[in-house]
Amino acid sequence: MELRTDSLDFSMPLSGSGPRSASKTLVFPRAVRSVAAGLTGHTIGYSGNDHHVGRLEVRLDTTQLNNTVTVTGTFGLRDWSGSWDDQYDGSIEFAVVAELESATAPPPRADLAVADIELNQAVQFFRSASFLDPINALPDNSIFLIARKSTGVRVYVDWDSSAGLPPISSLTGELVVRTGTTTVTLSPINPGGVIAPKRAININQALANDTLNFMIPAVWCAGTVEISCDVFDQAAPNSRSGTFARTLVFVPVEPLQLFLVGVALATPVVAPAATQAAISTALSPLVKTYPRGDIVQTGFTAINFAGNLIACPTSGCGSGFHDLLDQLKDLRGGSGDIYFGGLPPGVFIPSGGCVIGCSPTGDGVAAAFIDVPLTIPHEVGHALGRKHDPCTGCSPAAQNPDSNYPQYGNFPSDSIGVFGFDPVTNTIFNPASTLDFMTAFLVVPTPPGFGWVSPYTYRGLLGAQVGGGVPGGPAPCTRANARRNTLFLGMEIRRDRTVAIRPSFHYDAPLQGSTKCGSGFSIEFQDESRDVLDCSPLHCLCTGNGCNCWPKVIRDALPMPGGARWVVIWEGEKKIHEEAISKAPTVKIKGAEPREDGLLLEWNADPAEKTWYLVQWFDEKSGVFRGLAPRTQDAQMPIPKRLFTHGEELRVRVLATQGIATGHAERIIKLPNYQPPEPVVGLTGILETADGPQKISAVLEVSVHDTAGRQVPTDRVISYIDGVEVARGNQVDLRALHEGKHVLRIVVRGLGGRTAVRSWLIERTRQGFFLHHAICEPDRRYEKEKHVHPHPAPKAC
């Protein structure tokens, strides 16, 4: 261990920018194994006239490479204005504590070497030139790393058994991860933490346990990270290989936002709506394969659906799914999130040609049976504009295929092309037998290893947004997050060219691109003098045969020009329909009557006959109106108190239409006897009502959300096992636990000044990991009053 002290100089007065940074590199006599930097003092002040201290920022970060440590200091001072308009100066004093490689340690074993490492967050090019054609093969580790996404590290070890050294039967190792502030030492995730050693040339990439594997938890995958690995005989840990080091850079990517909807069915079987916990569990394939560090659940609700979804149409999804997707669009409101309808388990019966999920391409809504989890990344992929893989040679042919999908070497059509890796389960996905999840023909039930993600789909989903247009197409010349008055038009055009316009609402919403099928029809808006205000092409739903069949089902989001009095439908240059836009109904909110579970909102409209309503609530966190329920002709609707997550007030509005023109009324309603709701803390995939021990995954996913279903940021989540902190973020890796029973405790801080806590009794046995029961927590108010930190006994609730 070696201690160094030094300082960073900020004595040059500066204004107009900030915070400022300065760096200093310290050189040590030997390689640094781990390092920590601490602030020992600082001076700071305004250079000239004195001001109030509005915000002070003093921070240290470190990066380590071989025998050097670079300390970077961040330094800033502002007054209450929040602007960098005042000169300031000062200094930072710091100390660095570094653990160095031992000067007397034995030299590296001559028969062991780390040949290379593969960095795989879902799929990766590695040694691809050995099995792919040159046009598709890319350099090793060429798929960049995404911030806040768990990273699998496959270590390729070369062992020379002919070197004359003692033989190795069980090879293990350590991976040291160094961030700017933390050093973590990880153990292998292989069964028993060991593999059988062999020459690097004999390693079979398709076998998970031919490489020594590690998982870097998502919370440590941010910014620039240094990793180093050495391997050794499990029976002789003091004689090790040389250290293999590499610098990783994680790139931040915008989160994918999903609003979950549990769908209760009434026909042909009665099935209750799936819970948020059940749908969250089914999201696992999407979370693992999508190129996003954060898959954020922005809310949850449940609806009743009376249509028939158990259908095997010759093309498309069938009328039942189309009706359900219309209801999800009503719920989506002015949000840019994807609304996913989770259909209950135990309903779908596998049968050739039957529909297990549906999403119009680029439309922002999707639905699927959650007991076929692979359909979820597939349908959400459609919602983000992805088409089907081509399935070359399939009969029948794939509908709405992507002609640009590559043929990877000699692998089957729709193959993932290169090896995929799931570090949570230590599973390899072989391109010789694994298809991309956007294949048109998912097998039900899906066998293990059937579906994963290809580099092509992974790249296509990177940064994809709802309605973002055709990948590679021109970007709209508009500012980001722009909103406009949007008409959500529903229409059918029959073979005889008669047109039926569905009651359609217009309101402010994000810009809506389109990746749907062109129909050959267009809509024209005219003012009272019959002058053209705007025109737009119309699109068919791309589910099934798109625009090849009749009637043409139109679902478009179009700019709604002010002053529009007529709509005209054209087929090419031929007018086939026109109608006047009737006056918007006048709607007034009467009041909100208290009920046991919230309020009953009531309103009236003129005219009331044949008027449709859409009730929306304002989500303060997202800054958008969301649908409370699908459209209705009733003049009342219950408002559940679970939506009052930010206080006693909730902003609601009622939209009313008989055709296109939309009237609205808005009001802020108050919940009597309001009590701040407690957040919901749980473990994804855990059945809380199960009797007796239930088997659980070796890597648990922590779920924390408010009563409206919005996820709490994972950086507030800390996990403890037997009182010792083991993880931060939403993942808890149990693979380092010894056999026996343990208390898992999840603590979530920073929730409006409150702390949420839940505990469970878990056990590791030779058969795996098991959860016995939840542990009752003490009254949090008593804990606050008595200033005690409770250590719960393993007692079931």
Buried (B, 14 or more C-beta within 10 A) or exposed (E): EBEBEBBBEBEEBBBEEBBBBBEBEBEBEBBBBBBBBEEEEBEBBBBEEEBEEEEBEBBBBBBBBBBBBBBBBBBBBBBEEEEBEBBBBBBBBBBBEBBBBEEEEEEBBEBBBBBBBBBBBBBBBBBBBEBBEEEBBBEBBEBBBBBBBBBBBBBBBBBBEEEEBEEBEEBBBBBBBBBBEEBBEBBBBBEEBBBEBBEBEEBEBBEBBBBBBBBBBBBBBBBEBBBBBBBBBBEEEEBBBBBBBBEBEBEEBEBBBBBBBBBBBEEEEEBEBBBBBBBBBBBBBBBBBBBBBBBBBBBBBBBEBEBBBBBEBEEBBBBBBBBBBBBBBBBBBBBBBBBBBBBBBEBBEEEEEBBBBBBBBBBBBBBBBBBBBBBBBBBBBBBBBBBBBBBEEBEEEBBBBBEEBBBBBEBBBBBBBBBBBBBBBBBBBBBEBBBBBBBBBBEBEBEEBBBBBBBBBBBBBBEBBBBBBEBEEEEEEEEEEEBBBBBBBBBBBEEEEEBEBBBBBBBEBBBBBBBBBEBBBBBBBBBEEEEEBEBBBBBBBBBBBBBEBEBBBBBBBBBBBEEBBBBBBBBEEEEBBBEEBEEBBEBEBEEBEEEEEBBBBBBBBEEEEEBBBBBBBBBEEBEBBBBBBBBBEEBBBBBBBBBBBBEBEBBBBBBBBBBBBBBBBBBEBEBEEEEBBEBBBBBBBBEBEEEEBBEBBBBBBBBBBBBBBBBBBBEBBBBBBEEEEBBBBBBBBBBEBEEEEBBBBBBBEEBEEEBBBBBBBBBBEEEEBBBBBBBEBEEBEEBEEEEEEBEBEBEEE
